[in-house]
Amino acid sequence: MKARLAAVLALALASPVLADDDLFSVMVAPTGAGPAPITVADSNVIDLSNHLIDTTGAFAPFFGVAFQASLTYADVPNAIVFTMSADRQTATLQLLGQPVRTFSAANGSLSDQIEDYLRGDRGGKRDLRRFFDEINRRSLVAVTDGNPLASTARAAQYVFDRFGLRADDPALEPRGGDGNSDADGFSFRMDTTGGAIRTDAGDGSSFTFAPSFQFRFNERFALVAAVPVEAHEIESSSVGFVGFHFAAPIRVVLPSEGLPLLWQVTPSVGSLFSASEDFAAGGLLSTAGVTSLLSLGLKDWTFSLVNHVSFYEGEKIKGDDWEWESGVSQGILKNGAQVAWRFAEHWHAYAGLAYSNFLDDARVDHWWSPGAGIGYRTAGGFAIIAGYEANLAADYQTHRGKLTLQFGW
């Protein structure tokens, strides 16, 4: 059974586009005499492949028939092509852009051979890495890379927002009785978002729950640990993410009466994990980057420029008898600007725009992100901020509401 599931996973990785509003579909046709070709769709590529390998459900007419199956993975057609002989003695498997692999029952169980291939024998581990690299370049909804909802882009956006456009800018903090902010010490911040996804591959929704813990040693230096948990669903196919970020915001230049300028530089490191049973995809990534925030306060107005660059590398995950590595190697550059208006002692409104682009090949290579909102801050470190954000590309868009809560001690 375990071996057969490996064969299922191989086919699972192949993917058709939207048939019956599902991300995955498989087209099956006899290679000789047999039933008429059919196309079957599902939101879970493993379930779809199980039925195909077992020739059950909608595929039952193909039991004992030689056939070829082509799987579409999200918006990538013919991602995996699989053939089976009528007597189930011979099978072939071709991952997207990789050589055809042939398996014969004369060498043992077909499913065992496919399982061994996927675990690394006969170049399978290398072929899988190359397969997912190609999926990231072609699919609007790939899990680990290549679009604004992938692991790499999600991590970059969180760090960019947390230490850049949505940073704790002292220019927006009301002054205490001595004229200084009282926001030093420990603080807890919670960022949550929820919204809609619209792509040419499918539509859905997303949610983010991102707690972070900060200790500010003095007016120049702080340490932050953040654990964003994120999820989205597209056409009933679900993906989950969790990140671990460690950052050190350093205020290189502090605002003064003569020069109301803040320059904060934030180096950060972290790791990201994503997984989706529906996509049969995911992986562990490590990341490092730096975010620069330059803001100028003029009376009740604050003008900010933010620049960010980060890099991502796939890491190995090992089990008792398996090993997996996503193969991701990516860089992301983000640039943005924002204006904030403090219209009352504790209240401010903001509006901004960011531009993001992948440094290596990606399906959505660049996108724009407008945002706006309103916030309430106190000198003691409490804040509540509500806003709207979007990611906009030619065939891709997300719209989401954002709520930030912060408490200081």
N, C-alpha and C positions, 0 to 999 in steps of 0.2 A: 504493500500500500504506500509506504513512504517513497519507494522508488518511483511508483507511478505518479505521485504528486510532483516529483521533480520534472517529469515530462510535462505535466500540467503547467508547472511554472514556466517552462520554456515557451510553451505555446501562449501562456498567459502574457508573456512579455510582448508578444505581437499584439498589434492593436488597430482596430478599425475606428472610423469616426462615428458620427452620430446616426445610428439607426435606432428608430423608436426612442429618441431622446436619451439614449445611453451612450457612455463614452466608448464602450468596447463592443465590437461586433466581429463575427467571423463568417466568411463566405466559404461554403463547402460545395464542391462539385465532383462528380465521379470522373475518374480518369479513363473509364471505359463505359460499358453498359451500366445503368443504374438509375436511381431516382433523379428527379430534376434538381438543379442547384438550389440551395437555400442560403439565406443570410439571417443569422440569429444575433440579437443584441442583448447585453447585460451590463449592469453597473459594476460587476465584480469579475475581473478577468480570470481569476482562479476558478470560480464557479462555472464560467463559460467554458473554460478549457477542460474541466473535469467532465462535463457532459460530452464534449467533443471526443476526448480520449476513450470514454466508456461507450460512445455512440448511444447515449440515452437521451430521453426527452425529445426535443425537436430533431436531434441527430439520429434517432433510432432507425430511420430508413436506410442509413449508411452502414449498418452492421453487416459485416461480411462483404462489403463493397470496397474496392480500391478507390481512394479519394485524395484530393488535394484541398487543403484548408489555408485560407489567407486571413490573418488577423489584423485588424486596424486598432492602433493604440492611440486613443484620443483622436487628434487630427492627423495622424500619420498612417496612411494606408500601406498594406503589404509589409508591416513591420516584422512579422514572422510568417514564414511559409512552411507548412508541415504536410508531409504525404505519408500515407499508410497503405500497404498492400492488402489485398482482400483476405489473405490468409494470416495477416499480422506477423509476417516473418521478416519484413523489411520496412524501414521507415527512414525518412530524410527530414532534416531540420535546417533551416537557414534563418539566422538572425539578420536583422537589417544591415545590409552592406557587408556581411561576412560570408565566407565560403560555405557551400552546402556540405553538411555533415551527414554521412550515411551510416545507418545502424542495421546490423543483421542478426537475426535470432541464432544463426550458426555460432556466434560469439557469446551467447548467453542472453539473458533477458533484455529485451529492447529497453524497457523502462529503467533497468539498472544501468545500462550503458549511457542512456541520456542523463541520468542522475550523475554518474561519474564525470561525464562531459561538463555538466554545469558546475560541478565542484572543482574543475580545474584540469582534468585529464583531456588530452587532445586539444589543448588550447582553449577550452570552454570559458575559463575565468577571464582570459584576455578578450574573447569574443563578447562576453557579457558587458565588460567595461566599455568596449567600443560601441556596443549596441546602445547603452544608455547615454553615452556621449552624443550619439547621433539623434536619439530621442530628444535630448535637451536642446539640440540645435533646430529641431523640426516641430516640436509639440508646443502649443500655446499653454498647456497645463501640466508640463512635466513636473515631477515632484522635487528634484534636488537643484535644478539650475535652469536658466534660460528664459525666465519670465518673471513678472513682478510678484507672483505668489509662491515662487520656488524658495527653497531653504536659503540660498545665498542672498536673494533680494530681500527676503523678510528680515534676515539678520541685519543687513546693511540699513534698511529703513528704520529698524528699531534704534540702532546706535545713532544714526543721523538725527532722528527726532529727539531722542533722550538727551543728547549732549550738544545738539545743534539748534534746529529751528524751534524745538519745544524745550529748550534748556532752562535751568533755573537762573535766569538773567537778573543779577542784582539791580540793574537799572529799573526793573519793574517792581522791586520789593519796596514797600513803604518803609521810611526811616523810623527808627525808634526815637525816644526822647533825647538821646545824645546825638541824634543825627545818623546813627549807624543801624544797619540791619542786625537783627538778633537771630539770623538763620543758621549760625554755626552750631555744631554738635550733630547728634543723630537725627536722621529723618527717614521716613518710610513713604514711598511713592507707589501708587497703583495707576497704571495706564490700561484702559480697556477700550476696545473698538469692536464694532459690529457693522456689517454692511453687505452690499450686493456685488456680485461678480457678473460681468457680461463679456463673453469672448465669442469668437467665431467657432470655437470648439464646443462651447456649452456655457450654460449659466448656472449660478449658484450663490452661495453666501459664505461669509467668513467671520471669525470671531477671534479676538486676542485678549489674553489675561496676562498682564506683565507687571509683577511686583518687583520693586528694586529697593535696596537698602543702602543708604549713604551715611558716611561719617565725615563731616567737614572738620578738619583739624584746625584750620585757621582760614582767613579770608582768601588765601591763595590755593590751598591744596585740600583735596578730598579723595576718598576711595568709595567706589560704588560696586555692588554685586547685584546683578539682575538675572531673573529667571523668567523670560517670556514664554508663555505657553500659547500656542496658536493652532487653529484648525480651520479647515474650509471644506466645503462640499460642492461638487460640480456634477450636475445631473445624477445625483444620488451616490456618487463615488466620493469617499471621504479620505482626507489626508490630515495627519497630526504632526505637530512640530514642538520641540522644546529646545530652548537655547540657554546657555550659561555664559554670561558676559561679566568680565572684570575690567573696570576702567578707573583711570586716575585723572579726573578733571584738574587741570593746572591753570590758574589765572595768571598768565604771564604779565599782563598789563591790567591794572585796576583803574576804574574810573575815578577821577578827581574833579574838583570844581574847575580847575584850569583846563583839563582835558577829559571830558566825560566819555572816555573810550575804554571798552573792555575787550581784551583778547584772551580767549580761553582755548587751550590745546588739550585734547583728551586722547591719549593712547588707550587702546583697548585690545584685549585678547578674549578668546572664548572657544566654545565648542557647540555644535548644533547636531541634533538628531531628528530625523524625519522618518516616518513610516506610513505605509498605506497597504493594507491587505487588498483593497479593491484594485489598486494599480500594480500590485506585486512589485513595489519599488520603495526606495528610501536609502538612508545611509547616514554615516557619521562624518562630520566635517570639522576641521579646525579652522580658526579665523584669527586674523590680526589686522588692525587698522588704526587710523588716526583721524580725528575730527577737529576742525578749526572753526571757532566761533568768533567773529569780529563784530561788535555792536557799538553803536554811537548813540548816546542819549542827548537829545536836544529838547529841553523843557519837558513837555509831556509826551514826547515822541521818542521811540527807539528804533533805529534802523540796523538790521543785522545781515551779515553775509556769512554763509556757512559752506565749508568745503570738506568733503569726506572721501577717503579712499580706503578700501579694505580688500583683503585677499582670502581665498578659500581653497582648502585642499582636502581631498577625500582621505579618510583614515580607515584602516582595516578593522573589521569586527570579526571575532573568531568564536566558534562554538566547539563542541566536542569533536565533530568530524566535518566541519565546514568553515569556510572563510569567505568574507565578503568585503569588497571595497568599491565605492561608487565611482571612483575615477575622476571626480570633479576637480578641476584646476581652473579657477576663475578669479577675476578681479572686477570690482565695481567702483565707479567714480560717481559721486553725487555732489551737485552744486545748487545752492539755493539762496534766496533772499526773502526777508520778511520785514514788515513794518508793524509796530505796535503802538497803540495810543492809550495812555493812561488818562481816562476821562473822569476819574474820581479817585479818592485817596486809595482805595483798595481794588478798584476795578480797571481792567484794561481790555481792549479788543485788538485782534491781530489779523493779518492777512499775508499770505506768502505764496511763493512758487518755487518748486525745485525741479531740476532736470537730472535724470539718472541714465547711466549707460553702462552696459557690460563691456569689459575690456577684451574679452575673448568671444568667440562665436556664440550666438544665442538666438532663439526664435524671435523674442521681442528685444531687440538690441538697445532700444532707448525709449523713454517715456517721460511725460510731464506730470507733475503732482501739485495741483493747486490746493490751498487749504485756508480756512478762516475759522475764527472762534472768538469766544469771550471768556474772561477769567477773573477770579477773585483771589487776591493774595494778602497775607498779613506779614508784618515784620518778624513774627515768631516762626515762620516756616510753613504755616498752613496755606493750602491753595486748592481751589477747585476750578477746573478749566473744561469747557465743553466746546467742541468744534466739529468741523467737517473736513474730510480729506478725500482726494481722488488720485487714481493712477490712470493716465490716459495715453493710449497708443493707437495706431491706425486700426487695428482689429482687436483691440483689447481695452477694457476699462473696468475699474473697480470704484465704488463709491461707499464711503463708510463714515459713520459718526464716531467721535472720539471723546472719551471722558477721562480726565486725569484728577486723582485725589492725592494730596500730599499732606503729611503730618510731621511736625518737627518737635524735638524735645531739647 
